[in-house]
Amino acid sequence: VVGLSLISQNLSEKKGMIEMLVHSEKLAEVGRMGSGIVHEIKNPLTSIMLMSSMLMADKSLPPKAVKYADIIEKESQRILRLSKNILTFARPQKSKIANADLNRVLDETLELVEYEMRKAKVRVVRHFDEATPPAWGDHEMLKQVFLNIITNAGHAMDGGGELIIETAAALPAAIPPGVPDSGESFRTTVGELGPGPTAAVRTRDSGPRLTPDLLAKLSQPFF
């Protein structure tokens, strides 16, 4: 061999762009399918909700029947919310960014899952700090984030358990970036941490830890 010529090219950036393109195409397909499904679901669901409301207003019905009608209405509303979430993949909504009270957001979210948590034998413990500053975000979208976290925690605790939700006013220095933390929890930081106090939320449950293969799939729709 007289000589050697070697040409190399770093394809990591191109590979990442291809993965992002495939991911966006998956989201678009979910949106197209979802919009058709939601359109077919909304009409009968509206009728179910209307009839259950009429039953709840009927004073001649026994308390147990009224209770069941209430459950039907609440579960129907949950299906409707899920349907609207599917539509966001097809027609993303503009965020309504404002000061959001995290304690209030969490209270409203827990009201939505109160029946589901009780049925799953999950005890919810709240440690809300009144001094927690408002978060700059979309109130309804924050509810959706916490609803997913709380619901997933409930599903993970098969047979019951305990879910602890805490809010606090924490300084940015007290929230170091990166995961894991002390080998016991994972942190997710969204956006930039500026000077001054930061609103912090922490959830802990008695369910099993997420395995590395599950963590890799967390960004997939409806996983």
N, C-alpha and C positions, 0 to 999 in steps of 0.2 A: 504494500500500500504506500503510494507516494504522498498522498495528502487526504484531508477529510474536510468536508464542508457541511456545516450543521446550521439549519434554519429552524428557529422555534417561534411559537406564537402563543401568547397567553389567551386561552379561550374561556377563562372563568367568568369574565364579564358577559360575554356572548351567551354562555350557558345560563347565567342568571336571568338575562333578558328573555331567553326562550321559555324558561320556567315561569316567569311572570306573565308572558303572553298566554301560555297554556292555562294558567290559573285564571286570568281575566276571561278567557273564552268559556271556561267552566261556569264562572259566575253569570256570564251573559246567557248561557243555555239554561241555567237554573231560573233566571229571570223570565225568559220566554215561556218556559213550561209553567212556572208559577203563576204568571198573569192569567193564563188560560184556566188553570185549576181554580184560582181565587174567584174568577168571574162566575164559575159554575157553583161554587160553594156559597157565595154571599146571599143569593136569593132565598134558598131554603133555610139558611141559618137565620136570616132576618125574621122569617115566619116562626121559627122555633122560639126565638127570643121574645117575640110579640106575644105568643100563646103562653109562654111561661110567666110573663109579666101579668097577663090577665088572670092566670091561676093564682098567683101570689096576692092579687087584689080581691079575690073571691073570699068573702068573710064566712061563707058556709062550709068551707073545706076544713078538715082537721089539721092541727099543727104539723103533723108529720108530712102530709101532702104538700103543705106550703113550703116546708123545709126542702123537700125534694125538688119542687119547682124552682126554688132559689138556687139550688145546686145546678140544675139544668141551665138556668140563665147565666150563671157565672162561668160554667164550663163552655157555654156557647160563646160568651164574650172572649174567652181565652182562645178558642179556635179562630175567632175573627181577628184577634190581635196577631196570632201566628200567620194568618193569611196576609195581613197588611205587611208583616215583616218580609214575607216572601216577595211581595210586590216591590219592596225597596231595592231588590236586586235588578228589577226591570226598569223601575222609574225612581232613582234615588231622590229622596226628599232633601230640601235645603235645611240645614241645621238652624235652629233658633238659639243662638248663643247668648247667654245672659248669666247673671249670678244665680247659682243653684244651691239651695240648702240641702246638703247631703243627708242630714238627719231626716228631713221631710221626705226626700227621695226614697230613702231606705224604708221608712215607715209605710209609704204608699206601696212600695214593692212587696213588702212582707204581707200586706193586706191581701194582695193578689194570690199569694201562695199559702195563706193561712190554712185553708182546708187541706191542701195537698200535703203540707208538712205534718199536720195532725194525723192524716191518714197514714203517712209513712212512718209515724212514731218518731219524728224528729223534734227535739226540744230546741227552740230558738232562744238564744240568750243575747240581749241587746246591751251594749255598753256605749251609749252615745254621749259624747262630750258636747255640752251646750256651747262651749267656747270654740268649736270647730268653725273656721271661717268659711264663707261661701266659696263654691268651686265655680270656675268660669267654664260653662258648658251648656249642653242642651238637656233640659230637665227630663224630657221623655226618653231620649236616647240613653241617658244615664240609668234610667229605670230599666231599660231593656238590658243593659250590661249587667246590672246587679241581679235582674231576674234570671238571666242565664247562669250566672255564678251560683246563686242560691238554689236554683232548680237542679243544676248538676251536682251540687253538694248533697242534696236530698236523695238523688238517684244513687249516688255513690255509697250512701249509708244504708245498705240493704239490711232490713230488720230493725232499723231505728238507730238513733244516735243523738249527738249534740252539735249544733251549729252556733258558733259565737261570732257576732258581728260587732266591730268596734269602730268608732270614729274618734278622731283626735286632731288637735292643732299641732302640727309638727313642723320643725324647721327643716329646710332642704338638706342641711348637713346630716339630719337624723334619718334620711332616706337614701342610703347609698345605692348606686345603680348596680345592676347585675343580679344574677341568680346562680345558685341558691343562697339562702341566708341561714347560716348555722346548721345547714343540713336538714332543716325542719320545715321550711316554707319557701315559696317562690314569690318574687316581686315583679310587678309590671309597672313601668313608668311611662306615661304617655305625655308627649309634649316636653316643654322645657321648664325647668324649675327656676323661677326668678328669685330675687331677694325677698325676705320677709316670710311670714308664716305660710304654711302649706296645709291644705286639708288632706288628711290621710284616712284611708279606710282599710281595715284588715278583716278578713274572714278566716275562720278556722273551723274545721269539722273533724269528726272522729272516723271518717272513712279512710280507705287505703290511699297511698300516694299514687300520683300519676307516674306511669312508666315512661322511659325515654321515647319509645315508639308512639305513645299517645301524645306526648308533648309536641312531637314533630307535626301532628295533624290538627293542632288546636285552631289554626287559621282557616281550615277548610269549612265551607258553609254547612251548617246544620250538623256538624260532627259532635 
